[in-house]
Amino acid sequence: MAATDVTGNLDAAVADLAERFRAALEPPLRAAAELDSATLRARFDEPLPEHGLPVEEILAQLDERSAGGLAGSTGGRYFGYVTGASLPAAAIAEAWTAAVDQNTGMWPLGPAAVELEQVTLGWLADLLEFAGASGYFGSGATMANTVCLGVARHAFAKKHGVDVARDGVRALPELAVYGSVELHLSDHKALRTLGLGSGCVRAIPIDRAYAMEVEPLVEAIERDRAAGVEPAIVIAQAGSVNTGACDPLALIADVCDQYGLWLHVDGAFGAFFRLCERTAPLVRGLERADSLAVDAHKWLNVPNGAGFALLRDAALHHETFGGGAGYLTPGSGANLHELGFEASRSWRGASVWAALKQLGREGVVELVTNCCNLARELAETVEAHPHLELAAPAPANIVCFRYVRDGIDVEAVNREIQARVAADGQVFHTGATLDGVFCQRAAICSWRTTSDDVQMLADAVVAAGDAL
Ligand SMILES: Cc1ncc(COP(=O)(O)O)c(C=O)c1O
């Protein structure tokens, strides 16, 4: 077989793909993987093949070697981190985009891809009521935060007469960025990547609801001004990863207006709170942000690897990343590499487009509302149980709670509960450390999660706790 002769058995390979793909769209039997790292590594660990295999044999190897090593995140009983499942339409669209293999960085390399992405970003801005936005699809909220903060850095530099693209951060005046003590690691990483360093972040205290306090924010800004440091950016969170808490966006927007600061909102999942009647007030003021970072692979339930940045000012967005090269021959449409870091990239927007086509606005509202209602149900179960207590308010789709009983070491027992429930694998959730003590943490954002699933989690935690 010639190295590139792959056509012979394509029909068999595609028939096999269809069968395995169909099976993979069913909910997984377990919520957690069964196998450990060494076992899984041994399955894949072989020397680089010298000779190619027939195309119809390759997927079977991938599927069979992965068995027992797949997280059950496409099921309804997966409550770890903040993880959406994959809607069938999104998974199918993404599979198809792999076959047509478009490069969304430049219009001539993916004309339909570019047009679809721009329209889809418009839909998202509409859905989230973020008007006048320029957008960009990246790999997730980390990339979206980095793109947004890159534009914020450019805007700050411009205000101070600096061309940061040419002269770098060393030409900037000393600056300060403000975020709560709960600020997500990805925002710190973005600042590190942009050369601003996480050391410029003033960690603003939070209130009992885990939301940024505004008075200390103002005090920190005043302190910096008095010391000759330029206040530059406030990073507010719509949905903090631990508890789902929202910083008071409208009040923070007032402060940003007053001091002329850039307001960036990390709304990885919390931007969608706007769509549920009960949680919408939590994100009032989101529409006033200069930039917004959101994940698609969380609440939009598309396969991993998709998030988006929305920027209010399209010109600043383009100035930050714009530029060409001799070999980059343009076509009649936009060149999306000029709106973010990546040059070549996959057609990420297609899965989002497909999810929005499958659900419609109505379906997204229902999905978000359902998840928030299930979280409330879990919180009520916790509050009603004599051996469970909430570890933090649960305003939206995340519930943090602890198993408690007289005479136990709450930290050690709760760590052991999480580990045992994960090892059992019927449901899967992760933990968080709040007020210095470990707690059980469930994030609900799957289209598949039901009341029974949530109840199963509470029961599993109680059973593991009672057994200790
Ligand atoms: C608030 C927040 N920001 C950023 C991220 C990072 O998102 P991603 O993993 O998609 O890069 C997360 C992930 O949970 C998050 O909750």
The ligand as an ORCA input file, in Angstrom:
! r2SCAN-3c Opt
* xyz 0 1
  C     -14.875     32.047     35.058
  C     -14.024     31.206     34.158
  N     -13.130     31.795     33.361
  C     -12.331     31.091     32.545
  C     -12.397     29.720     32.487
  C     -11.475     28.967     31.578
  O     -12.183     28.408     30.533
  P     -11.526     27.401     29.479
  O     -11.204     26.178     30.278
  O     -12.578     27.177     28.484
  O     -10.325     28.025     28.916
  C     -13.329     29.059     33.295
  C     -13.404     27.591     33.296
  O     -14.061     26.968     34.091
  C     -14.164     29.815     34.150
  O     -15.081     29.239     34.938
*
